[in-house]
Amino acid sequence: MISLILAQKKMLKLITFDLDDTLWDVRPTLINAEKKTREFIETKLGKLEWGSWEEFKEIRKNLIKTDASYEYDVGKLRKKLLLMKIEEKLGATEEAKKLAENAFEIFYIERNKVNFFKGVIEALSELASEFKLASLTNGNACIKTIGLDNIFEFNVSSVDVKSNKPNSGHFEKALQLTGFTKNEMLHIGDHQVNDMLAAHNFGVKHLWFNPDNLDWEVDCMPLPTAFSEWPSLVKEISKLQFT
């Protein structure tokens, strides 16, 4: 199949991928990481009240008002939230800081224990034999820890560009790092706004990973070409027109 792509897609040189919910289902990963982190903290401090999702969003909004980097640096945000929760018990002490650091280490280890969707590694390995591959993420997954650093030549995170997709910073950085043009780039992701609309607005080809066959809800751009299973990805790329 790669030979077919090469015959038809001489312009395509760079393929970028979102990570969370594109290469793996992030929800169970984050739930497990959160559970392990809370259990660790509660073994030290006893049972805590962790609050609701609505309360979390309000706290995050208020933190961003004090420091804009909390909007795009999810690691920094989580460290701060853990510290705030621990300080409710220990106060603003060195002990609280150390416990928050240890708790975040546990979260980060668990956050990077992912289960790939079926066919991901096979498809990426096939594509990597002919194209430069990279990842563009709003999250803080570590491609080295996960074992993708031998497939992706680089990862661009929100911290790297001080903004989140759908802003163009991730895409601009990818082209800067490779020296390629927009016409030589393809982006693949699951999020209708952060991936598809972002790529559309930036002017690069895009493929929508839609495993749940969701309805398209972004009225300001056409329905993108979609695929629902990773084993079909290479075939879908072969159908795209590059000029």
C-alpha positions as CSV (number, residue, x, y, z in Angstrom):
1,M,0.0,0.0,0.0
2,I,2.9,2.4,0.7
3,S,4.1,2.1,-2.9
4,L,0.6,3.2,-4.0
5,I,0.8,6.2,-1.8
6,L,4.2,7.1,-3.0
7,A,3.1,6.9,-6.6
8,Q,0.2,9.2,-6.0
9,K,1.4,11.5,-3.2
10,K,4.8,12.8,-4.2
11,M,4.1,16.0,-2.3
12,L,3.3,14.4,1.0
13,K,6.3,14.4,3.3
14,L,5.1,15.1,6.8
15,I,2.2,13.4,8.7
16,T,1.4,14.7,12.2
17,F,-0.9,13.0,14.7
18,D,-2.8,14.1,17.8
19,L,-2.1,11.7,20.7
20,D,-4.9,11.4,23.3
21,D,-8.1,9.8,21.9
22,T,-6.4,9.5,18.5
23,L,-3.8,6.8,19.3
24,W,-5.4,5.6,22.5
25,D,-8.5,6.1,24.6
26,V,-7.3,8.6,27.2
27,R,-10.3,8.4,29.5
28,P,-9.4,5.1,31.3
29,T,-5.8,6.2,31.4
30,L,-6.6,9.4,33.2
31,I,-9.2,7.8,35.5
32,N,-6.6,5.3,36.6
33,A,-3.9,7.9,37.0
34,E,-6.2,10.1,39.1
35,K,-7.3,7.1,41.2
36,K,-3.7,6.1,42.0
37,T,-2.7,9.7,42.8
38,R,-5.6,10.2,45.2
39,E,-5.0,6.9,46.9
40,F,-1.3,7.9,47.4
41,I,-2.2,11.2,48.9
42,E,-4.9,9.8,51.1
43,T,-2.5,7.2,52.6
44,K,-0.6,10.2,53.9
45,L,-3.4,12.6,54.8
46,G,-6.5,10.5,55.2
47,K,-9.8,10.8,53.3
48,L,-10.2,14.1,51.3
49,E,-13.0,15.8,49.5
50,W,-11.9,16.2,45.9
51,G,-14.7,18.4,44.6
52,S,-16.8,18.2,41.4
53,W,-15.9,18.8,37.8
54,E,-17.7,22.2,37.9
55,E,-15.6,23.2,40.9
56,F,-12.4,22.2,39.0
57,K,-13.3,24.3,36.0
58,E,-13.9,27.3,38.3
59,I,-10.6,26.9,40.1
60,R,-8.8,26.5,36.7
61,K,-10.5,29.7,35.4
62,N,-9.3,31.6,38.4
63,L,-5.8,30.3,38.2
64,I,-5.5,31.3,34.6
65,K,-6.4,34.8,35.6
66,T,-3.4,34.9,37.8
67,D,-1.1,33.1,35.4
68,A,-1.9,32.6,31.7
69,S,0.4,29.6,31.4
70,Y,-2.1,27.4,33.4
71,E,-4.2,27.4,30.3
72,Y,-1.7,25.6,28.1
73,D,0.6,23.9,30.6
74,V,-1.5,20.9,31.9
75,G,1.4,19.6,34.0
76,K,1.9,22.9,35.8
77,L,-1.9,23.1,36.4
78,R,-2.1,19.6,37.9
79,K,0.9,20.2,40.2
80,K,-0.8,23.4,41.4
81,L,-4.1,21.7,42.0
82,L,-2.5,18.9,43.9
83,L,-0.6,21.3,46.0
84,M,-3.7,23.3,46.8
85,K,-5.5,20.2,47.9
86,I,-2.6,19.0,50.1
87,E,-2.2,22.5,51.6
88,E,-5.8,22.3,52.9
89,K,-4.5,19.7,55.3
90,L,-0.8,20.6,55.8
91,G,-0.8,24.4,55.1
92,A,1.8,26.1,53.0
93,T,4.7,23.9,54.2
94,E,7.8,22.2,52.7
95,E,6.1,18.9,53.6
96,A,3.1,19.9,51.4
97,K,5.4,20.8,48.5
98,K,7.3,17.5,48.7
99,L,4.1,15.5,48.9
100,A,2.6,17.3,45.9
101,E,5.8,16.6,43.9
102,N,5.7,12.9,44.7
103,A,2.0,12.7,43.9
104,F,2.5,14.3,40.5
105,E,5.3,11.9,39.7
106,I,2.8,9.0,40.4
107,F,0.2,10.7,38.2
108,Y,2.6,11.2,35.3
109,I,3.9,7.6,35.4
110,E,0.3,6.3,35.2
111,R,-0.7,8.9,32.7
112,N,1.8,7.5,30.3
113,K,0.5,3.9,30.6
114,V,-1.7,3.7,27.5
115,N,-3.4,1.0,25.5
116,F,-3.1,1.7,21.8
117,F,-6.1,1.3,19.5
118,K,-5.9,-1.8,17.4
119,G,-3.6,-1.3,14.4
120,V,-2.0,1.9,15.6
121,I,1.6,0.6,15.8
122,E,1.4,-1.3,12.6
123,A,0.0,1.7,10.7
124,L,2.5,4.1,12.2
125,S,5.4,1.8,11.5
126,E,4.4,1.4,7.8
127,L,4.0,5.1,7.3
128,A,7.3,5.9,9.2
129,S,9.2,3.8,6.6
130,E,8.4,6.5,3.9
131,F,7.3,9.7,5.7
132,K,8.4,11.9,8.5
133,L,6.0,11.4,11.4
134,A,5.4,13.7,14.4
135,S,2.9,14.4,17.1
136,L,1.0,17.6,18.0
137,T,-0.7,17.5,21.4
138,N,-2.5,19.8,23.9
139,G,-1.7,17.3,26.6
140,N,1.5,16.2,28.3
141,A,1.9,12.6,27.2
142,C,5.6,11.6,26.8
143,I,6.3,9.9,23.5
144,K,9.6,8.5,24.9
145,T,8.0,7.0,27.9
146,I,5.2,5.6,25.8
147,G,7.6,4.1,23.3
148,L,6.9,6.2,20.3
149,D,10.2,8.1,20.1
150,N,11.4,5.6,17.5
151,I,8.5,6.4,15.2
152,F,7.8,10.1,15.8
153,E,10.7,12.3,15.0
154,F,9.5,15.0,17.4
155,N,6.5,16.0,19.5
156,V,5.1,19.5,19.8
157,S,3.1,20.2,23.0
158,S,1.2,23.2,24.1
159,V,4.0,24.1,26.4
160,D,6.4,24.3,23.5
161,V,4.3,26.9,21.7
162,K,2.6,28.5,24.7
163,S,-0.9,27.9,23.2
164,N,-3.4,25.2,22.6
165,K,-4.8,23.8,19.4
166,P,-6.9,25.0,17.5
167,N,-4.4,27.9,17.5
168,S,-1.9,27.5,14.8
169,G,1.3,27.3,16.9
170,H,1.6,23.5,16.8
171,F,1.4,23.4,13.1
172,E,3.7,26.4,12.5
173,K,6.3,24.7,14.8
174,A,6.1,21.4,12.9
175,L,6.8,23.2,9.6
176,Q,9.6,25.2,11.2
177,L,11.3,22.0,12.5
178,T,11.1,20.2,9.2
179,G,11.4,23.0,6.6
180,F,8.4,21.6,4.7
181,T,5.4,23.5,3.3
182,K,1.7,23.3,4.1
183,N,1.2,21.4,0.9
184,E,3.5,18.7,2.1
185,M,1.8,18.1,5.4
186,L,-1.2,16.0,6.6
187,H,-2.7,16.1,10.1
188,I,-4.7,13.3,11.7
189,G,-6.7,13.6,14.8
190,D,-10.0,12.9,16.6
191,H,-11.1,16.4,17.8
192,Q,-13.5,18.2,15.5
193,V,-12.2,21.7,16.6
194,N,-8.7,21.2,18.0
195,D,-7.6,18.9,15.1
196,M,-9.9,19.2,12.1
197,L,-10.9,22.9,12.2
198,A,-7.4,23.8,13.3
199,A,-5.8,22.0,10.3
200,H,-8.4,23.3,8.0
201,N,-7.8,26.9,9.1
202,F,-4.1,26.4,8.8
203,G,-4.4,25.1,5.3
204,V,-3.2,21.6,5.6
205,K,-4.8,18.3,4.6
206,H,-6.5,16.4,7.4
207,L,-8.1,13.1,8.2
208,W,-10.6,12.7,11.0
209,F,-10.4,9.7,13.3
210,N,-14.0,9.0,14.2
211,P,-14.2,5.6,15.9
212,D,-17.7,6.2,17.4
213,N,-19.2,7.5,14.1
214,L,-20.1,10.9,15.7
215,D,-22.1,13.4,13.7
216,W,-20.1,16.3,12.3
217,E,-20.9,19.5,14.3
218,V,-18.6,22.2,12.9
219,D,-20.7,24.2,10.6
220,C,-17.9,26.6,9.4
221,M,-16.0,23.9,7.5
222,P,-16.9,20.9,5.3
223,L,-17.1,17.4,6.7
224,P,-13.6,16.0,6.5
225,T,-12.7,12.6,5.3
226,A,-13.0,10.2,8.2
227,F,-11.8,6.7,9.2
228,S,-13.0,4.7,12.1
229,E,-10.3,1.9,12.4
230,W,-6.6,2.2,12.3
231,P,-6.0,-0.7,9.9
232,S,-7.7,1.3,7.2
233,L,-5.6,4.5,7.7
234,V,-3.0,3.8,5.0
235,K,-5.7,3.1,2.5
236,E,-7.5,6.4,3.4
237,I,-4.3,8.4,2.9
238,S,-3.9,6.8,-0.5
239,K,-7.2,8.3,-1.6
240,L,-6.2,11.9,-0.7
241,Q,-5.2,14.3,-3.5
242,F,-2.0,16.4,-3.0
243,T,-1.0,19.0,-5.5
